[in-house]
Amino acid sequence: MPNWLKDAVFYEIYPQSFHDSNGDGIGDINGITEKLDYVHSLGCNAIWINPCFDSPFMDAGYDVRDYKKVAPRYGTNDDLKRCFTEAHKRGMHILLDLVPGHTSDQHPWFLESQKAEQNAYSSRYIWTDTVWNRPADFGSMCGVTERDGCYLLNFFSSQPALNYGFNKITAPWQKHYTDPDCVATREALKDIMRFWLEAGCDGFRVDMADSLVKNDEDHQATAELWRNVREMLDREYPEAAMVSEWSNPAQAICQARFHMDFYLNHEGCGYYSLFRKTGNDGSQQSFFSKQGQGDILEFLDDYLPRYNVSKSSGYISFITCNHDTPRMTRSFDESECKIADAFLLLMPGVPFLYYGDEIGMQYFPLKSVEGGYNRTGSRTPMQWTNGKNLGFSNAAKEKLYLPVDGRDCAPTVESQEQDSNSLLNTVRKVLALRHANPDLQATPNFEVIYAEKKKYPFVFRRGKFVIAVNPSCRETNTLLDEQGEIAFQIGRSMLENGRLKMRGQSFVVFESAQKD
């Protein structure tokens, strides 16, 4: 396990929307490098950069055309290497976004694989034995290549699935995951990883990590594949880290041996119940809504089994949001976001802060760009200053990758820097508290003190700290056999004579006198 993860806090950067350094309307690698000091000032000492590789951008870069080349619109490989170097000078780490399950249909591997004659790449992708064989249970395309067969897809029609094989063979054209051709795909993936690790990258976020081996219902073969990758990392790059887009730590961490696994916003899961749950009538039923209609047990019943099964093997990663998820501001105001973010950033594991969430950037329903569809509204340009294009770019407005927030009240870093109680400075205070206290870092020391069905507050312990959360607008008065001094608070809370009194929309961290 990389030692640096114990105190890591990540900042997710969508590169085309973060900072444009050359005035073409699109964010770039040099723009990220220019803003490293800002990211560091937040208390984020690690970065995840969404795909920055050469691509036709049918899916915002998740359709890779060349894994070993930075997309020209972002800069060059040397620019990215310089970004790694500058981050390391600041004690920061950078993960790249690895897309192992599919490529663009413009990738050289696919251009060779679609040829009629057999070659070294004929089995790099999954093909049926004839164009007339289009399996109903697989997304597929046919009739557009010289090869007599349909190719399977992972997502959009331009994203053919790479061939890591099948666990259960149900057709003669399928290869077992142990077949040499499938093993060759895995080895090609490791070659890509080595390329960027040698360049200075510190690891990878892995896209759709559970999807590689097909007909693998319990993901045992896919987990075996990732264990093989982890063995390579442990042997050759022991400080390199991997976080999986899996949201199943029992499989991702315990079986596949990822260091971290995202806790994602899947409808019905515990994370969803905290921040984005709505009723059939559209009413807010999230626990962190000030409406006070949530149920903390919906979260705990889902989270605790995940936490308990994986806490000795790796870290669950909470997210404030990501490029696929509506920002909290779609439903929450700034006061709600402050409490929600404070909770997320003080939970065990390794948290991820999505760019712009620290200032409360809004979600906007926008026309789809580069396959974003309803996700596009969470990918708008970062809002730095109160000037032209909110400081994102000097380009003409019509050249911007996406429109900036056009409201007079659009939050910016510049405006929130001046307000000690802003969301931005609240995030900084919370992260400073986390970094100053090992008990509030990644260590698995989570203990529930008070949690009742459809009641507030929620109180839990992390080592010598007791954390109480009352997102609702109602005051609460709870029996609590604890003592301690306030280390941080939002709103007003009081702990005395065995009772915890919290005003509405309050969050408090006590440094307990009863130390474990």
C-alpha positions as CSV (number, residue, x, y, z in Angstrom):
1,M,0.0,0.0,0.0
2,P,1.5,3.4,-1.0
3,N,2.2,5.2,2.3
4,W,1.2,8.6,0.9
5,L,-2.4,7.6,0.6
6,K,-2.8,7.7,4.4
7,D,-3.0,11.5,4.2
8,A,-4.1,12.0,0.6
9,V,-7.0,14.2,-0.5
10,F,-7.6,14.3,-4.2
11,Y,-8.9,17.0,-6.5
12,E,-10.5,15.8,-9.7
13,I,-9.7,18.0,-12.8
14,Y,-11.7,17.8,-16.0
15,P,-8.9,19.2,-18.1
16,Q,-10.9,20.8,-20.9
17,S,-12.8,22.9,-18.4
18,F,-10.2,23.8,-15.7
19,H,-7.9,26.5,-17.1
20,D,-7.0,27.6,-20.6
21,S,-3.4,28.8,-20.8
22,N,-3.2,29.5,-24.5
23,G,-6.5,31.3,-25.3
24,D,-8.1,28.7,-27.6
25,G,-11.2,28.2,-25.3
26,I,-10.2,24.8,-24.1
27,G,-8.4,24.0,-20.8
28,D,-5.0,22.4,-21.1
29,I,-2.1,20.8,-19.2
30,N,-0.2,24.0,-18.8
31,G,-3.3,25.5,-17.3
32,I,-3.3,22.8,-14.7
33,T,0.3,23.4,-13.9
34,E,-0.3,27.1,-13.4
35,K,-3.0,26.3,-10.8
36,L,-1.1,23.7,-8.8
37,D,-0.5,26.2,-6.0
38,Y,-4.2,26.9,-5.8
39,V,-5.0,23.2,-5.6
40,H,-2.4,22.8,-2.9
41,S,-3.8,25.8,-1.0
42,L,-7.1,24.0,-0.6
43,G,-5.5,21.1,1.2
44,C,-5.6,18.8,-1.8
45,N,-2.2,17.1,-2.1
46,A,-3.2,14.8,-5.0
47,I,-4.9,15.2,-8.3
48,W,-6.9,13.0,-10.7
49,I,-6.9,14.2,-14.3
50,N,-9.7,12.9,-16.5
51,P,-8.5,11.5,-19.8
52,C,-6.0,13.7,-21.5
53,F,-4.8,11.3,-24.3
54,D,-5.2,11.7,-28.0
55,S,-8.8,11.1,-29.0
56,P,-11.4,12.1,-31.5
57,F,-13.5,13.2,-28.5
58,M,-16.7,11.4,-29.3
59,D,-16.9,10.7,-25.5
60,A,-14.9,13.6,-24.0
61,G,-11.6,11.6,-24.2
62,Y,-12.9,8.3,-22.9
63,D,-12.5,7.1,-26.5
64,V,-8.7,6.8,-26.7
65,R,-6.9,6.9,-30.0
66,D,-3.4,6.8,-28.6
67,Y,-2.7,5.9,-25.0
68,K,0.8,7.2,-25.1
69,K,0.2,10.6,-26.5
70,V,-1.3,13.7,-24.9
71,A,-4.2,15.1,-27.0
72,P,-2.7,18.1,-28.9
73,R,-5.5,20.3,-27.7
74,Y,-4.1,19.8,-24.2
75,G,-0.4,20.1,-25.1
76,T,2.4,17.6,-25.3
77,N,3.8,14.7,-23.4
78,D,6.5,17.1,-22.2
79,D,3.9,19.4,-20.8
80,L,2.4,16.6,-18.8
81,K,5.8,15.5,-17.6
82,R,6.5,19.0,-16.4
83,C,3.1,19.0,-14.6
84,F,4.2,15.8,-12.8
85,T,7.5,17.4,-11.9
86,E,6.0,20.6,-10.6
87,A,3.4,18.6,-8.6
88,H,6.1,16.5,-7.0
89,K,8.0,19.7,-6.0
90,R,5.0,20.6,-4.0
91,G,4.6,17.2,-2.3
92,M,1.6,16.4,-4.6
93,H,0.8,13.3,-6.6
94,I,-1.1,12.9,-9.9
95,L,-3.2,10.0,-11.1
96,L,-4.1,9.7,-14.8
97,D,-7.4,8.3,-16.0
98,L,-6.9,4.8,-17.5
99,V,-9.6,3.5,-19.9
100,P,-8.8,-0.2,-20.2
101,G,-12.1,-1.6,-21.4
102,H,-12.3,0.0,-24.9
103,T,-10.6,2.3,-27.3
104,S,-11.8,4.7,-30.0
105,D,-12.6,3.0,-33.3
106,Q,-9.8,5.2,-34.7
107,H,-7.1,3.5,-32.6
108,P,-4.4,1.8,-34.7
109,W,-5.2,-1.5,-32.9
110,F,-8.8,-1.4,-34.1
111,L,-7.8,-0.3,-37.6
112,E,-5.7,-3.5,-37.9
113,S,-8.3,-5.7,-36.1
114,Q,-11.0,-4.8,-38.5
115,K,-9.1,-6.0,-41.6
116,A,-10.2,-9.2,-43.3
117,E,-6.7,-10.9,-43.2
118,Q,-5.5,-12.2,-39.9
119,N,-2.8,-10.2,-38.1
120,A,-1.4,-9.6,-34.6
121,Y,-4.4,-7.4,-33.6
122,S,-7.2,-9.6,-35.0
123,S,-8.1,-10.8,-31.5
124,R,-7.4,-7.5,-29.6
125,Y,-11.1,-6.8,-29.8
126,I,-14.2,-9.0,-29.4
127,W,-15.6,-10.1,-32.8
128,T,-18.4,-12.5,-33.6
129,D,-17.8,-15.1,-36.4
130,T,-20.1,-13.4,-39.0
131,V,-21.8,-10.1,-39.6
132,W,-25.1,-12.0,-39.3
133,N,-24.3,-13.0,-35.7
134,R,-25.3,-10.0,-33.6
135,P,-25.9,-11.3,-30.1
136,A,-28.9,-9.7,-28.4
137,D,-27.2,-9.7,-25.0
138,F,-24.2,-7.7,-26.2
139,G,-24.1,-4.2,-27.6
140,S,-22.5,-4.6,-31.0
141,M,-21.9,-3.1,-34.4
142,C,-21.6,-4.8,-37.8
143,G,-21.5,-4.2,-41.5
144,V,-19.0,-1.3,-41.4
145,T,-15.7,-3.0,-41.8
146,E,-14.1,-5.4,-44.3
147,R,-14.0,-8.1,-41.6
148,D,-16.8,-10.6,-41.6
149,G,-18.1,-10.2,-38.0
150,C,-19.7,-7.8,-35.5
151,Y,-17.6,-6.2,-32.9
152,L,-18.8,-5.7,-29.3
153,L,-19.1,-2.3,-27.7
154,N,-18.7,-1.1,-24.2
155,F,-20.5,2.2,-24.4
156,F,-21.0,4.4,-27.6
157,S,-20.8,3.0,-31.1
158,S,-17.3,4.4,-31.5
159,Q,-15.9,2.5,-28.5
160,P,-15.2,-1.2,-29.4
161,A,-14.5,-3.4,-26.4
162,L,-11.0,-4.7,-25.9
163,N,-10.7,-8.5,-25.6
164,Y,-9.8,-9.6,-22.1
165,G,-11.8,-12.8,-22.8
166,F,-14.8,-14.5,-21.3
167,N,-15.1,-16.4,-18.0
168,K,-18.0,-18.5,-19.2
169,I,-17.9,-19.5,-22.9
170,T,-21.3,-19.6,-24.6
171,A,-20.3,-19.3,-28.3
172,P,-17.5,-20.6,-30.5
173,W,-16.2,-17.1,-31.3
174,Q,-15.6,-16.3,-27.6
175,K,-12.1,-16.8,-26.1
176,H,-11.5,-17.8,-22.5
177,Y,-9.8,-15.1,-20.4
178,T,-6.7,-17.3,-20.1
179,D,-6.3,-17.6,-23.9
180,P,-2.9,-16.1,-25.0
181,D,-4.7,-13.5,-27.1
182,C,-6.6,-12.2,-24.1
183,V,-3.5,-12.3,-21.9
184,A,-1.8,-10.2,-24.6
185,T,-4.4,-7.5,-24.1
186,R,-3.7,-7.5,-20.4
187,E,0.0,-7.2,-21.1
188,A,-0.6,-4.3,-23.5
189,L,-2.5,-2.6,-20.7
190,K,0.5,-3.0,-18.3
191,D,2.8,-1.6,-21.0
192,I,0.7,1.6,-21.1
193,M,0.8,1.9,-17.3
194,R,4.6,1.4,-17.3
195,F,4.9,4.1,-20.0
196,W,3.2,6.8,-17.8
197,L,4.7,5.6,-14.5
198,E,8.1,6.0,-16.0
199,A,7.1,9.5,-17.2
200,G,6.3,10.5,-13.6
201,C,2.7,9.6,-13.1
202,D,1.8,8.3,-9.6
203,G,-0.9,5.9,-10.6
204,F,-4.3,5.6,-12.2
205,R,-8.0,6.0,-11.8
206,V,-9.4,3.0,-13.7
207,D,-12.6,3.5,-15.7
208,M,-15.2,0.8,-15.7
209,A,-12.8,-1.4,-13.8
210,D,-15.3,-4.3,-13.3
211,S,-16.2,-4.6,-17.0
212,L,-13.1,-6.2,-18.6
213,V,-13.8,-10.0,-18.7
214,K,-17.2,-10.8,-20.2
215,N,-19.7,-13.4,-18.9
216,D,-18.0,-12.9,-15.6
217,E,-21.1,-12.5,-13.4
218,D,-19.3,-12.5,-10.0
219,H,-16.2,-10.7,-11.5
220,Q,-13.9,-13.4,-10.3
221,A,-11.9,-13.4,-13.6
222,T,-11.8,-9.6,-13.8
223,A,-10.5,-9.6,-10.2
224,E,-7.8,-12.1,-11.1
225,L,-6.7,-9.9,-14.0
226,W,-6.4,-6.9,-11.6
227,R,-4.5,-8.9,-9.0
228,N,-2.0,-9.6,-11.8
229,V,-1.7,-5.9,-12.5
230,R,-1.3,-5.2,-8.8
231,E,1.5,-7.7,-8.5
232,M,3.3,-5.8,-11.2
233,L,2.9,-2.5,-9.4
234,D,4.0,-3.9,-6.1
235,R,7.1,-5.3,-7.7
236,E,8.0,-2.4,-10.0
237,Y,6.2,0.7,-8.7
238,P,5.3,0.1,-5.1
239,E,4.3,3.8,-4.5
240,A,1.9,3.8,-7.5
241,A,-1.8,3.9,-6.5
242,M,-5.0,2.7,-8.2
243,V,-8.6,3.7,-7.6
244,S,-11.4,1.8,-9.2
245,E,-14.7,2.9,-10.7
246,W,-16.3,-0.2,-9.2
247,S,-18.3,0.8,-6.1
248,N,-18.0,-2.6,-4.6
249,P,-15.1,-2.7,-2.2
250,A,-15.6,-6.4,-1.4
251,Q,-14.7,-7.1,-5.0
252,A,-12.6,-4.1,-6.0
253,I,-10.4,-3.9,-2.8
254,C,-10.5,-7.3,-1.2
255,Q,-10.4,-9.5,-4.4
256,A,-9.1,-7.3,-7.2
257,R,-6.6,-5.6,-4.8
258,F,-7.2,-2.0,-5.8
259,H,-5.9,0.5,-3.2
260,M,-9.1,2.5,-3.3
261,D,-12.6,2.1,-4.6
262,F,-15.1,4.9,-5.3
263,Y,-18.4,5.1,-3.4
264,L,-20.5,6.2,-6.3
265,N,-23.9,7.9,-6.7
266,H,-25.9,4.8,-7.8
267,E,-29.6,5.2,-7.2
268,G,-30.6,3.3,-4.1
269,C,-27.2,3.1,-2.5
270,G,-26.1,4.7,0.8
271,Y,-24.2,7.6,-0.9
272,Y,-27.3,8.5,-3.0
273,S,-29.4,8.6,0.2
274,L,-27.1,11.2,1.7
275,F,-27.0,13.8,-1.1
276,R,-29.3,13.2,-4.1
277,K,-32.4,11.2,-3.0
278,T,-35.8,12.6,-4.0
279,G,-39.3,11.3,-3.5
280,N,-41.8,10.4,-6.2
281,D,-43.2,13.9,-5.9
282,G,-39.7,15.5,-6.3
283,S,-39.4,16.3,-2.6
284,Q,-35.9,16.3,-1.1
285,Q,-35.3,13.2,1.0
286,S,-31.5,13.3,1.2
287,F,-30.2,13.2,4.7
288,F,-28.1,16.3,4.1
289,S,-31.0,18.4,2.9
290,K,-32.2,21.1,5.3
291,Q,-35.7,19.8,4.8
292,G,-34.9,17.1,7.3
293,Q,-36.7,14.2,5.6
294,G,-33.7,11.9,5.3
295,D,-32.8,8.7,7.1
296,I,-29.2,8.1,8.2
297,L,-29.8,4.4,8.5
298,E,-30.3,4.1,4.7
299,F,-26.7,5.2,4.5
300,L,-25.3,3.2,7.4
301,D,-27.1,-0.1,6.4
302,D,-25.3,0.2,3.0
303,Y,-22.0,1.7,4.0
304,L,-21.0,-0.3,7.1
305,P,-20.9,-3.7,5.4
306,R,-18.7,-2.1,2.6
307,Y,-16.5,-0.4,5.2
308,N,-16.1,-3.5,7.5
309,V,-15.3,-5.9,4.7
310,S,-12.6,-3.7,3.2
311,K,-11.1,-1.6,6.0
312,S,-8.1,-3.8,6.6
313,S,-7.2,-4.0,2.9
314,G,-7.8,-0.6,1.3
315,Y,-9.8,2.7,1.3
316,I,-13.3,3.6,0.3
317,S,-13.2,7.0,-1.6
318,F,-16.1,9.4,-1.0
319,I,-16.6,12.0,-3.7
320,T,-18.2,15.4,-3.5
321,C,-19.2,14.9,-7.1
322,N,-17.6,13.8,-10.4
323,H,-17.8,14.4,-14.1
324,D,-20.7,11.9,-14.4
325,T,-22.8,13.1,-11.4
326,P,-25.0,16.2,-11.0
327,R,-23.4,18.7,-8.7
328,M,-24.9,19.0,-5.2
329,T,-25.9,22.6,-6.0
330,R,-28.6,21.2,-8.3
331,S,-30.6,20.6,-5.0
332,F,-28.5,22.1,-2.2
333,D,-27.7,25.7,-1.3
334,E,-24.3,26.8,0.1
335,S,-25.2,26.1,3.7
336,E,-26.2,22.6,2.8
337,C,-23.0,22.1,0.7
338,K,-20.8,23.3,3.6
339,I,-22.1,20.6,6.0
340,A,-22.1,17.9,3.3
341,D,-18.6,18.6,2.2
342,A,-17.3,18.8,5.8
343,F,-18.8,15.3,6.4
344,L,-17.3,13.8,3.3
345,L,-13.9,15.2,3.9
346,L,-13.7,13.9,7.4
347,M,-14.8,10.4,6.8
348,P,-12.3,7.5,6.8
349,G,-10.7,6.6,3.4
350,V,-9.4,8.8,0.7
351,P,-11.8,11.6,-0.4
352,F,-12.1,13.2,-3.8
353,L,-13.1,16.9,-4.3
354,Y,-14.5,17.7,-7.8
355,Y,-13.2,20.9,-9.3
356,G,-15.5,23.8,-8.6
357,D,-17.3,22.1,-5.7
358,E,-15.2,24.1,-3.3
359,I,-16.9,27.3,-4.5
360,G,-20.4,25.8,-5.1
361,M,-20.4,25.8,-8.9
362,Q,-23.8,25.1,-10.3
363,Y,-25.2,22.3,-12.4
364,F,-26.8,23.6,-15.6
365,P,-29.0,21.7,-18.1
366,L,-26.9,22.2,-21.3
367,K,-26.9,20.9,-24.9
368,S,-24.7,17.8,-25.0
369,V,-21.0,18.3,-25.9
370,E,-18.7,15.4,-26.8
371,G,-21.1,12.7,-25.6
372,G,-21.8,14.4,-22.3
373,Y,-25.6,14.5,-22.6
374,N,-27.1,15.1,-19.1
375,R,-23.6,15.0,-17.6
376,T,-22.6,18.1,-19.6
377,G,-24.0,20.4,-16.9
378,S,-21.4,19.3,-14.4
379,R,-18.5,19.9,-16.8
380,T,-18.7,23.7,-17.2
381,P,-15.5,25.9,-17.0
382,M,-13.9,26.6,-13.6
383,Q,-14.8,30.0,-12.2
384,W,-11.6,31.8,-11.1
385,T,-12.2,35.5,-11.2
386,N,-14.9,38.1,-11.8
387,G,-13.5,39.1,-15.1
388,K,-13.8,37.8,-18.7
389,N,-15.1,34.3,-19.0
390,L,-14.7,34.2,-15.1
391,G,-11.0,33.8,-15.6
392,F,-11.2,30.5,-17.4
393,S,-10.0,31.7,-20.8
394,N,-9.1,34.8,-22.7
395,A,-10.8,33.4,-25.8
396,A,-13.9,34.9,-27.4
397,K,-17.1,33.7,-25.7
398,E,-18.2,31.6,-28.7
399,K,-14.9,29.6,-28.7
400,L,-15.3,28.3,-25.1
401,Y,-15.5,24.5,-24.7
402,L,-18.7,25.1,-22.7
403,P,-20.4,28.3,-21.6
404,V,-19.4,29.8,-18.2
405,D,-22.0,30.6,-15.6
406,G,-23.6,33.8,-16.9
407,R,-25.3,34.9,-13.7
408,D,-24.3,38.0,-11.8
409,C,-24.1,35.9,-8.6
410,A,-21.8,33.2,-10.2
411,P,-19.4,32.1,-7.4
412,T,-15.7,32.6,-8.1
413,V,-12.5,31.8,-6.3
414,E,-11.7,35.6,-6.3
415,S,-14.9,36.5,-4.5
416,Q,-14.8,33.7,-2.0
417,E,-11.2,34.2,-1.1
418,Q,-12.3,37.5,0.6
419,D,-14.9,35.9,2.8
420,S,-13.7,33.8,5.7
421,N,-17.0,32.0,6.0
422,S,-17.3,31.2,2.3
423,L,-17.6,27.6,1.1
424,L,-14.1,27.8,-0.3
425,N,-12.6,28.8,3.1
426,T,-14.7,26.3,4.9
427,V,-13.3,23.5,2.8
428,R,-9.8,24.8,3.5
429,K,-10.4,24.8,7.3
430,V,-11.8,21.2,7.2
431,L,-8.9,19.9,5.2
432,A,-6.4,21.7,7.5
433,L,-8.0,19.9,10.4
434,R,-7.8,16.6,8.6
435,H,-4.1,17.0,7.7
436,A,-3.2,18.1,11.3
437,N,-4.8,15.0,12.9
438,P,-4.0,11.4,11.9
439,D,-7.2,10.3,13.5
440,L,-9.1,12.3,10.8
441,Q,-7.1,10.9,7.9
442,A,-7.6,7.6,6.0
443,T,-7.3,5.4,9.0
444,P,-10.3,3.0,9.5
445,N,-11.5,4.2,12.9
446,F,-15.2,4.8,12.3
447,E,-17.6,4.2,15.1
448,V,-21.3,5.1,15.2
449,I,-22.3,6.8,18.5
450,Y,-25.9,8.0,17.7
451,A,-28.0,7.2,14.7
452,E,-31.8,6.7,14.7
453,K,-34.2,6.1,11.9
454,K,-35.4,9.3,10.4
455,K,-33.9,11.3,13.2
456,Y,-31.2,14.0,13.6
457,P,-28.4,14.4,14.5
458,F,-25.9,11.8,13.4
459,V,-22.9,11.4,15.7
460,F,-19.8,9.3,15.2
461,R,-16.3,8.9,16.5
462,R,-13.0,8.9,14.8
463,G,-10.3,8.2,17.3
464,K,-10.2,11.1,19.8
465,F,-12.7,13.1,17.8
466,V,-16.5,13.1,18.0
467,I,-18.3,14.5,15.0
468,A,-21.9,15.5,15.0
469,V,-24.0,16.4,12.0
470,N,-27.4,18.2,12.0
471,P,-28.1,19.2,8.4
472,S,-31.8,19.8,9.1
473,C,-33.3,23.2,9.9
474,R,-34.5,22.0,13.3
475,E,-32.7,22.3,16.6
476,T,-31.8,19.0,18.2
477,N,-31.2,18.0,21.8
478,T,-29.6,14.6,22.3
479,L,-28.3,12.6,25.2
480,L,-24.6,12.1,24.6
481,D,-22.1,10.8,27.2
482,E,-19.1,12.6,25.8
483,Q,-16.8,15.4,26.8
484,G,-14.6,17.5,24.7
485,E,-13.5,20.9,23.3
486,I,-14.8,22.2,19.9
487,A,-12.1,21.8,17.2
488,F,-14.3,23.0,14.4
489,Q,-17.9,23.9,13.8
490,I,-20.4,25.2,11.3
491,G,-23.5,26.8,13.0
492,R,-23.7,26.5,16.8
493,S,-23.5,23.5,19.0
494,M,-23.0,22.9,22.7
495,L,-22.0,19.8,24.6
496,E,-22.6,19.9,28.4
497,N,-24.1,17.9,31.2
498,G,-24.5,14.9,29.0
499,R,-26.5,16.6,26.3
500,L,-25.6,17.7,22.8
501,K,-27.6,20.7,21.7
502,M,-27.3,21.7,18.0
503,R,-29.0,24.5,16.2
504,G,-30.4,23.8,12.7
505,Q,-27.8,23.3,10.0
506,S,-24.9,22.6,12.3
507,F,-21.8,20.5,12.1
508,V,-19.3,20.1,14.9
509,V,-16.1,18.3,15.7
510,F,-15.2,17.8,19.3
511,E,-11.7,16.7,20.5
512,S,-12.8,14.3,23.1
513,A,-11.3,14.1,26.5
514,Q,-12.1,10.3,26.4
515,K,-9.3,9.2,24.2
516,D,-9.1,5.6,22.9
